[in-house]
Amino acid sequence: MTVKPFVKWAGGKSRLLEYIRENFPAELGKSVSRYCEPFVGGGAVLFDILTRYSVSEVLINDINAELINTYRIIKETPKDLIADLTVMQEKFWSLDTEKRKKYYYDKRERFNCLKANGDEAANPEKAALFIFLNKTCFNGLYRVNKNGLFNVPVGAYKKPLICDLKSLNNISKLLQKVTIMCGDYKQCLDFADEKAFYYIDPPYRPLTETASFTAYTKVGFTDKEQIELGCFVDKLTTKGTRVVISNSDPKNSDINDDFFDELYSKYNISRVTAKRMINCNGDSRGNVSELLISNY
């Protein structure tokens, strides 16, 4: 079966899957039987591996608590989630443009209330609102302000598919074998060994000073964090773990910018062409080079 991510996610890898797949270790599903994603995001690579390869243990992690809450709810109580989304979809579809706006902003306010006052326990209502907002907000963005509150305006979709029944049920089945964690990627280090494969897709290094959209949480990801991630990759390598890393290619904007070429100089670096799908300016959605880096 083919399973697509349940949310549209900035930096999602659906359109790069064929290139990433070419970099999977040949032993995946055989002697390499464990898989980890420390920055799972929308899960395009995760679902590709779960549907194509036989892996015995899977660990996913992300620092975005609302995203991880949604993964947990899809895994544990998909029927309740589907019921809530069905109600919201039917209501949203029935409204005219002005009433849709009010409905959307009421839901956004409720989501932020839950977000501000939430805890670590799985929250079905927050998961349903997370998906609803993703499917109806402007351009499918997930962006928060300095207080960590979701601040994307309503989109202009005629009949958005808010409840994808088949996809959510399929994802729930796949997630049954998956361990789900929320927090800093470094907590995934203990999972590493010679039988493990890690796909690492961190917040991308911005190509320009005005393109620094990394606000999936209120915590940024600067060059300092990119360098720390490089050290994390080195630690995985010493454990015999196979690793593939994605990131932006600085040479798109400055041919002399060797930041990642230097940071990952001991590894294999390839450049692939990707189309940017999330940008507030449609004219800025073009083909750019991205990096795929592997330690084997």
N, C-alpha and C positions, 0 to 999 in steps of 0.2 A: 504493500500500500504506500501511497505518497501522502506525506503529512506536512502541511505548511505551518509556519509559526502562527500562534493565536493572536499576535499583535503585530502591528507595523512598528518597526523599531529602527531608529537612526543608527546607521552602521550595520544593519541586518545583512546577512551573507547569502541570501537566496540567489542573487544574481552572480555570485562568485563561486557557487558550489562546485561547478565543474572543475575549476582550477584548484580549489582546496582539495577536492577529492583526489586529484592527480598527485597530491603531496602526502596523502595518507601513507603510513608505513605498509609495506607489502605484507607484513606479518599480522596486520590488524584482523581480528576475528580468529586468529590462530594462536601463536605464541604470545602475541600482544592482545590480551583479553580484558583489559581494564581501561576505562575511558574517563577523562576528567575535563570539564570546562570551568575554569575559575571565574570567567566573565561570560555567563551564558547568554545574556541578552534575550533576543527573540527565539533563539534555539534552532535556527535553520540547520546548522551543522550537527547539533545533537540529534535532531529527528532524522536526518539523513543517515547517521551512523546506526541509530536504533532500528531503522527499517532495513538496513542493508547488511549489517554485520552481527555476528554472534559475540556479544561481549558479556562477561559474567558479572562485572561490577561497574557501576557508573556513578560518578559524583559530579553534581553541578553546584555552582555558587554564583551569587551576584551580590553587590553591595546595595542594590536597590530593593528595599524591604517590600515595597508594594508589588514589584514584579515577582519576587520570590513567594510572597503570600499567594499570588495568583497561581503559580506553579503548584503550590501545595494543595490549594482548593481543587484545582483540576484533577490532581492525583487522588485526593481523598473523598471529595463529595461532588462529583461532576453533575449529578442529577439536580441537586439544589441550585448549582450555579446556572445550569441550562434553563431551569424554571425562571430564575430571576432575570436572566438576559432575554428570555422570550417575552416576558411582561414589558420590559423596557423597549424592546424592538417594536412590538405592536403599538405601544403608546407613542413612541417617537415617530413612527411612520404615519400615524393618524393626524399629526399636528401640522398646522401651517407654519410658515417660516418664522413668524414672530413668536408663536407659542413654543416652537422648537428651541428657540434661543433661551427662553425662560426656563424650559425644562432642562436644558443642558447646563445652564449656570446654577440652577438649584442642585443638580447632581454633582457638579464640580465643587460647590460649597460643602455638600455633605461628605464628599470624598476627602476634602482637605480637613474637615472636622475629625473624621476617623483617622486620618493620617497623623494629625497633630496630637491626638490623644490615644493613639494605638499602642499595642504591646506586641510581644513576640507570638502570641497565640494566633492561629489561623483564623482569618476573618472572612466569611463568605460574602458579606455585603460589600466589603472593600474590594474584593476580587471582581465582583460583578460590575461595580462602578469603574474599576480600572479598565476593564475591557470595553465597557460602554463609552467611556471618554476617549479611549484610543481610536475607536471606530467612528466617532462623531466629531472629534476635535479637528482643528485646522491641520491638514497635511499629515495627520497621524503622528504628530510630534509628542515626545514626552519630555517636558521641560519644567524645571522648578525654579522658584525665586530664591533669594538668599535665606529666606526663612524655611526653605524646603517645601513650599506649597506649590501645587500644580497650577500653572498660570496660562495655559494655552487656550486661545479663544475657540469658539464653535466653528466647525467647518461648514461646507455648503454642499453636502452630499444629498442626493435625492432619495435614495433608498439604501442606506448602508446596511451591510450584513452584520448585524450586531451579535446574533447568535448563530454560529456555524455548528449545528448539532453534530454532524458526522465527524467533523474535524476534532471537536472537543472530546468526543467519546474515544476517538482513535488515540489522541494525545494522552488521555487518562490511562489507557491500556499500556502505552509505551512507558509511562512514568512509574509504573508499579515496581520496576526493578531499579529505579533511580533514587539515590540519596540526595536530598536537597538541603543546601546550607545557605545562610545569608550572612555576609560579612566581608572582611578583607580577603583578597585572593590568597594571601600568604597562608591562611589556615588550610589550604589544599595541599600543602607540601608533604604531609605525612602519608598521603595516598600514593605517592610516587614510588615506583620501583621499576625493575627491568621489564615487567609485563604491562606497564601502563603507557598510554598515549594521551598527551595533553594538547588540546587546541586552545590557544590563548588569543583572545580578541579584546584587548583593552580599549578604553577611550582613546581615540586616535589623536595623535599630535596634530594640532591645527596647521593648515598650510599657510595661513596668513593671520595677522594679528586680529583681523575682524571676523575670522571664521572659527573662533574657538568655541564651537557648540559642544561642550562636554557636560552640560548641566542636567545629567540624569539624576544626580544627587546634588546636594549643596556643597559637596566636597569636590574640589578640582583634581585634575590629573596633569601635572606639569612635567617639564623635562626631568625634574628631580625624581618624580614617580616613575617615569619611563626608564631611568637609569636603575632604580631599585628593582623594577620588573626584570631588567636585563640580568641582575644578580640572582633573582629568583629562577630564571631560566638556566643560569649556570649551575645552580644547586640541583635542579631537576636532571640536568645532564650528567652530573657526577653520580646520580643514582641509577643511571642507565635508562632513564625515561626518554621516550621519543616525544619531540615537541615540534609543533608548528605554530608560528606567531603571525598575526596579521597586523598591519599598521599602514598609515598614510605614507606616501613617498614624498619627502621634502623637496625632491628635485622637480616636482610639478611647478613649484613657484620659485625655486632657487637652485639652479643646476650645480652650484658649488656647496650645497648643504649636504654634508656627509654624516649627519647625526646618527642615523640608524646603520649606515654602512660601517661606521666606526664602532658603535655600540655592539653590533652583532657580527663583527669582522671574522670571528672564528667559525661562523655558521654559514649555511648556504642561503643566499638571498636571491630571490627572483622577483621580477616586476610583471604585474598583470594589469590588464585594462579593465576598469570598472566604471559603471554609470552611477552617478550620484542620484538617488531617488528622493531624498528629503532635503528640500531647500525652500526657503520662503519665496525666493525669486526663481520662477520657472526657467528663466534664461540661464541660470547658473547651474542647472542640472546637465552636466556634460560628462564626457569620458575623461577619466583621470587614471594615472598609474597608481597602483597600490602595491604594497610589499607583502610577500609571503616568505617567511624565514623558517628554515628547519635546521635541526641539529643532527641530521643524518643524511 
